[in-house]
Amino acid sequence: MLKYVNSDVVFQEIPDEVTLAINISNCPCRCPGCHSRYLWEDVGLPLNTEAIDDFVEEYGDDITCLAFMGGDSDPKGVNILAQYIHEEYPQFKVAWYSGKTVISAAVNRADFDYIKIGPFIRHLGPLKSPTTNQRLYRQNDQGEFEDITHRFWKK
């Protein structure tokens, strides 16, 4: 079962979106140098369709995107929630930040507007570093995913 610890409205995680970032616990990745070690434990509240409904009721028109920050312990569960959001709340984009290097075959990528993959590797830096191993992909109008990581890099 997916659980979340907290959430916050953020402006830098997904370009051009006002995003509700939902921090999911029980992370199996355990990246060295992780800034969110508190998410390694299986703690928090259930993250299910009722929780999504509560988030939408609370934030409504103040957000344009919901982002699952983690969830690698249950990728199918993340996918089910992404499907639910697109079916029940089509006005919102759906993003997923995964610490894995590839997305599980149990996941239908078409259910996501954005997917970030890659563990945090300290010497390579985060998304804002041009040397990062992490990548953020956006689904384009043709249903293909394009790498938009460069949008985080300062020129």
C-alpha positions as CSV (number, residue, x, y, z in Angstrom):
1,M,0.0,0.0,0.0
2,L,1.3,3.4,-0.9
3,K,1.6,5.9,2.0
4,Y,2.5,9.6,1.9
5,V,4.2,11.6,4.6
6,N,3.5,15.2,3.4
7,S,2.8,17.3,0.4
8,D,3.6,20.8,-0.7
9,V,2.9,23.2,-3.6
10,V,6.1,23.6,-5.6
11,F,7.1,25.6,-8.6
12,Q,10.4,24.1,-9.7
13,E,9.8,20.3,-9.9
14,I,7.8,20.4,-13.2
15,P,8.5,23.2,-15.7
16,D,5.5,25.5,-16.4
17,E,3.3,23.8,-13.8
18,V,2.2,24.7,-10.3
19,T,2.7,21.3,-8.7
20,L,1.4,19.5,-5.7
21,A,4.4,17.3,-4.8
22,I,3.2,14.3,-2.7
23,N,6.1,12.7,-0.8
24,I,5.7,8.9,-0.7
25,S,7.3,6.8,2.0
26,N,8.9,3.3,1.9
27,C,11.5,4.2,-0.7
28,P,13.5,1.1,-1.7
29,C,16.1,3.1,-3.6
30,R,18.0,4.4,-0.5
31,C,20.3,6.7,-2.6
32,P,23.5,7.7,-0.8
33,G,23.3,11.4,-0.1
34,C,19.5,11.4,-0.2
35,H,17.9,14.6,1.1
36,S,14.7,12.8,2.1
37,R,15.9,9.9,4.2
38,Y,12.7,10.2,6.3
39,L,10.9,8.7,3.2
40,W,12.9,5.4,3.5
41,E,10.6,4.1,6.3
42,D,7.1,2.7,5.8
43,V,5.3,5.5,7.5
44,G,2.5,8.0,6.8
45,L,-1.1,8.1,5.6
46,P,-2.7,5.9,3.0
47,L,-2.3,7.3,-0.5
48,N,-5.4,6.2,-2.3
49,T,-8.2,7.7,-4.4
50,E,-9.8,9.2,-1.3
51,A,-6.5,11.0,-0.5
52,I,-6.4,12.3,-4.1
53,D,-9.9,13.6,-3.8
54,D,-9.0,15.4,-0.6
55,F,-5.9,17.0,-2.2
56,V,-8.1,18.2,-5.2
57,E,-10.7,19.6,-2.8
58,E,-8.1,21.4,-0.8
59,Y,-5.9,22.8,-3.6
60,G,-8.4,22.8,-6.6
61,D,-7.6,25.7,-9.0
62,D,-4.4,26.6,-7.2
63,I,-2.5,23.7,-8.9
64,T,-2.1,22.4,-12.4
65,C,-0.2,19.2,-11.7
66,L,0.0,16.4,-9.1
67,A,3.5,14.8,-8.7
68,F,4.2,11.5,-7.0
69,M,7.6,11.9,-5.4
70,G,8.6,8.2,-5.0
71,G,6.4,5.2,-4.9
72,D,9.0,2.8,-6.3
73,S,8.0,0.2,-3.8
74,D,4.6,0.0,-5.6
75,P,4.8,1.3,-9.2
76,K,1.5,-0.4,-10.1
77,G,-0.2,1.6,-7.3
78,V,1.3,4.8,-8.6
79,N,0.0,4.0,-12.1
80,I,-3.5,3.3,-10.7
81,L,-3.6,6.7,-9.1
82,A,-2.3,8.4,-12.2
83,Q,-5.1,6.7,-14.2
84,Y,-7.6,7.9,-11.6
85,I,-6.5,11.5,-11.8
86,H,-6.7,11.5,-15.6
87,E,-10.2,10.0,-15.5
88,E,-11.6,12.0,-12.6
89,Y,-9.6,15.2,-12.9
90,P,-8.6,15.6,-16.5
91,Q,-7.6,19.3,-15.9
92,F,-4.5,18.2,-14.0
93,K,-1.2,16.9,-15.3
94,V,0.3,13.9,-13.6
95,A,4.0,13.5,-12.8
96,W,6.1,10.8,-11.3
97,Y,9.6,11.1,-9.8
98,S,11.2,7.7,-9.7
99,G,14.6,6.8,-8.3
100,K,14.9,3.8,-10.6
101,T,16.9,3.9,-13.8
102,V,14.0,2.4,-15.8
103,I,10.2,2.4,-15.3
104,S,8.7,-0.9,-14.3
105,A,6.9,-2.9,-17.1
106,A,3.8,-2.9,-14.8
107,V,3.5,0.9,-15.6
108,N,1.7,2.4,-18.5
109,R,3.8,5.4,-19.3
110,A,0.9,6.9,-21.3
111,D,-0.9,7.5,-17.9
112,F,1.8,10.2,-17.0
113,D,2.4,13.6,-18.5
114,Y,5.9,13.7,-16.9
115,I,8.3,11.0,-15.6
116,K,11.6,11.6,-13.9
117,I,13.9,8.7,-13.6
118,G,17.3,8.1,-12.0
119,P,18.7,7.7,-8.5
120,F,20.4,10.7,-6.9
121,I,24.2,10.3,-7.4
122,R,25.9,13.0,-5.4
123,H,28.9,13.6,-7.7
124,L,26.7,13.9,-10.8
125,G,24.3,16.4,-9.1
126,P,20.6,16.9,-9.2
127,L,18.4,17.8,-12.2
128,K,19.7,21.3,-12.2
129,S,23.3,20.1,-12.9
130,P,24.2,19.5,-16.6
131,T,26.2,16.4,-15.4
132,T,23.2,14.8,-13.7
133,N,22.3,11.2,-14.5
134,Q,18.6,12.0,-13.7
135,R,16.2,12.7,-16.6
136,L,12.8,14.4,-16.8
137,Y,10.6,13.4,-19.7
138,R,7.4,15.1,-20.9
139,Q,4.8,13.3,-23.0
140,N,4.3,15.3,-26.2
141,D,1.2,15.7,-28.4
142,Q,2.2,12.6,-30.3
143,G,2.4,10.5,-27.1
144,E,6.1,10.2,-27.2
145,F,8.3,11.1,-24.3
146,E,10.9,13.8,-24.8
147,D,13.8,14.6,-22.5
148,I,13.3,18.1,-21.1
149,T,16.0,17.9,-18.4
150,H,17.9,20.8,-20.0
151,R,15.1,23.1,-18.9
152,F,16.6,23.0,-15.4
153,W,20.1,24.1,-16.5
154,K,21.0,27.7,-16.2
155,K,22.4,29.3,-19.3
